[in-house]
Amino acid sequence: YYFATGVGGINILTLDKNGKEQIVPYPMNKAILKASRDVISSIYQENETTLWLGTSGSGLLKLNLKTGMVIAYTRKQGLPNNFVYGILPDERGNLWLSTNKGLCRFNVTQEYCTNYSEVNGLMSNEFNTGAYLLSGTGEMYFGGIEGYNFFNPENLQELKEKVYVN
């Protein structure tokens, strides 16, 4: 299991040779700490080689667990804000990000963002760290300063505006 601390990058919970739990730093933490000068606020493991990290100021980071390579996605690449508080996957392979400026649906394959705000019906544009949940039936819950928003991404209408990552 991977988890983050306030300033220590990523850590791994593993079992030692005697079967006892131990916490060890991710071997390539320097790359993460260089890419993110901020707190890691959320983690989503896509597969055995890809870890997505939400940060409090450096946007969304994609970490290759085998090579230690980090790719950063920020406002320059279309995110609504560089504070990413929550990351949830949908059935189509998109990542949904809660930020300080609304929600973002990040298309991982084509690398574009579709951003949602109060104009699209959110209670508020500002969300909170750790306040996100994917239900067993596919509904996503994101908590913010005005309560929580919930929806099933399969039932949303497509927005026309997309911001492509270069």
C-alpha positions as CSV (number, residue, x, y, z in Angstrom):
1,Y,0.0,0.0,0.0
2,Y,1.2,3.5,-0.8
3,F,0.5,6.5,1.4
4,A,1.8,10.1,1.8
5,T,2.9,12.2,4.7
6,G,2.9,15.9,5.0
7,V,6.5,16.5,3.9
8,G,8.0,13.0,3.4
9,G,6.8,12.1,-0.1
10,I,5.4,8.6,-0.6
11,N,5.8,5.7,1.7
12,I,5.0,2.0,1.3
13,L,3.4,-0.3,3.8
14,T,4.9,-3.8,3.3
15,L,5.6,-7.0,5.1
16,D,9.1,-7.8,6.2
17,K,10.6,-11.3,5.9
18,N,8.9,-12.3,9.2
19,G,5.5,-11.2,8.0
20,K,5.5,-8.1,10.2
21,E,4.2,-4.8,8.8
22,Q,6.8,-2.2,8.1
23,I,6.8,1.3,6.6
24,V,9.6,2.1,4.1
25,P,10.1,5.3,2.0
26,Y,9.4,5.0,-1.7
27,P,12.9,4.5,-3.2
28,M,12.6,7.3,-5.7
29,N,11.1,10.0,-3.5
30,K,13.5,12.6,-4.7
31,A,11.7,12.8,-8.1
32,I,8.3,13.3,-6.3
33,L,9.6,15.9,-3.9
34,K,11.3,17.8,-6.8
35,A,8.1,17.8,-8.8
36,S,5.9,18.7,-5.8
37,R,7.1,21.3,-3.4
38,D,3.8,20.9,-1.7
39,V,1.8,18.4,0.5
40,I,0.4,15.3,-1.3
41,S,-3.3,15.4,-0.6
42,S,-4.6,12.4,-2.4
43,I,-3.3,9.2,-4.1
44,Y,-4.9,6.9,-6.6
45,Q,-3.1,3.8,-7.9
46,E,-4.2,3.1,-11.5
47,N,-2.2,-0.1,-11.9
48,E,1.1,-1.7,-10.9
49,T,3.2,1.0,-12.6
50,T,1.1,4.2,-12.3
51,L,0.4,6.2,-9.2
52,W,-1.6,9.5,-9.5
53,L,-0.9,12.1,-6.8
54,G,-3.0,15.2,-6.0
55,T,-1.0,18.0,-4.4
56,S,-1.8,21.2,-2.5
57,G,-0.3,23.6,-5.1
58,S,1.6,21.6,-7.7
59,G,-1.4,20.1,-9.5
60,L,-1.7,16.4,-10.5
61,L,1.3,14.2,-10.7
62,K,1.6,11.0,-12.6
63,L,4.3,8.8,-11.1
64,N,5.8,5.8,-12.9
65,L,6.5,3.4,-10.0
66,K,9.1,1.4,-11.9
67,T,11.2,4.3,-13.3
68,G,10.5,7.1,-10.8
69,M,9.6,9.4,-13.7
70,V,7.0,12.1,-12.7
71,I,4.8,14.1,-15.1
72,A,3.0,17.2,-13.7
73,Y,-0.3,18.5,-14.9
74,T,-1.2,22.0,-13.7
75,R,-3.4,25.0,-14.7
76,K,-1.1,25.4,-17.7
77,Q,-2.3,22.0,-18.9
78,G,-6.0,22.8,-18.3
79,L,-6.7,21.9,-14.6
80,P,-9.0,24.5,-13.0
81,N,-6.6,24.9,-10.1
82,N,-3.3,23.5,-8.8
83,F,-4.9,22.3,-5.5
84,V,-6.1,18.7,-6.1
85,Y,-7.8,17.4,-3.1
86,G,-9.4,14.2,-4.3
87,I,-8.9,11.7,-7.2
88,L,-11.6,9.2,-8.3
89,P,-11.6,6.9,-11.4
90,D,-14.7,6.4,-13.5
91,E,-15.7,3.4,-15.6
92,R,-14.3,5.0,-18.8
93,G,-10.8,5.5,-17.4
94,N,-11.1,9.2,-16.6
95,L,-9.9,10.7,-13.3
96,W,-12.2,13.0,-11.5
97,L,-10.4,15.7,-9.5
98,S,-11.8,17.9,-6.8
99,T,-10.0,21.3,-6.6
100,N,-10.3,24.8,-5.2
101,K,-11.9,25.9,-8.5
102,G,-14.4,23.1,-9.1
103,L,-14.3,19.5,-10.4
104,C,-12.2,18.3,-13.3
105,R,-12.7,15.2,-15.5
106,F,-9.2,14.3,-16.7
107,N,-9.1,12.1,-19.8
108,V,-6.0,10.0,-19.1
109,T,-5.7,8.6,-22.6
110,Q,-6.1,11.8,-24.6
111,E,-4.8,14.1,-21.9
112,Y,-7.6,16.7,-21.8
113,C,-9.6,18.3,-19.0
114,T,-13.3,19.0,-18.8
115,N,-13.9,21.4,-15.9
116,Y,-17.1,21.8,-13.9
117,S,-18.0,24.7,-11.7
118,E,-21.0,26.3,-9.9
119,V,-22.2,27.3,-13.4
120,N,-22.7,23.5,-14.1
121,G,-24.6,23.0,-10.8
122,L,-22.0,22.5,-8.2
123,M,-22.8,23.7,-4.7
124,S,-19.5,25.5,-4.5
125,N,-16.2,25.5,-6.4
126,E,-14.1,24.9,-3.4
127,F,-13.6,21.3,-2.1
128,N,-11.8,19.8,0.9
129,T,-8.9,17.5,1.4
130,G,-9.9,13.9,2.0
131,A,-13.6,14.5,1.3
132,Y,-14.3,12.2,-1.6
133,L,-15.8,8.7,-2.1
134,L,-16.6,6.3,-4.9
135,S,-19.7,4.2,-4.0
136,G,-20.1,0.6,-5.0
137,T,-22.8,1.6,-7.5
138,G,-20.6,4.2,-9.3
139,E,-21.7,7.4,-7.6
140,M,-19.0,9.9,-6.8
141,Y,-19.2,12.1,-3.6
142,F,-17.0,15.2,-3.2
143,G,-17.3,17.3,-0.1
144,G,-16.7,21.0,-0.1
145,I,-17.3,24.2,1.9
146,E,-21.0,24.3,1.1
147,G,-21.8,20.6,1.7
148,Y,-21.2,17.7,-0.7
149,N,-22.0,17.0,-4.4
150,F,-22.8,13.6,-5.7
151,F,-23.4,12.2,-9.2
152,N,-22.9,9.2,-11.4
153,P,-20.5,10.2,-14.2
154,E,-22.2,7.8,-16.6
155,N,-25.4,10.0,-16.3
156,L,-23.7,13.4,-17.0
157,Q,-24.2,15.2,-20.3
158,E,-21.0,15.9,-22.2
159,L,-19.7,19.5,-22.0
160,K,-18.6,21.1,-25.2
161,E,-15.5,22.8,-23.8
162,K,-12.4,20.7,-23.4
163,V,-9.0,22.0,-22.4
164,Y,-6.2,20.0,-24.2
165,V,-2.9,19.3,-22.6
166,N,0.1,20.1,-24.7
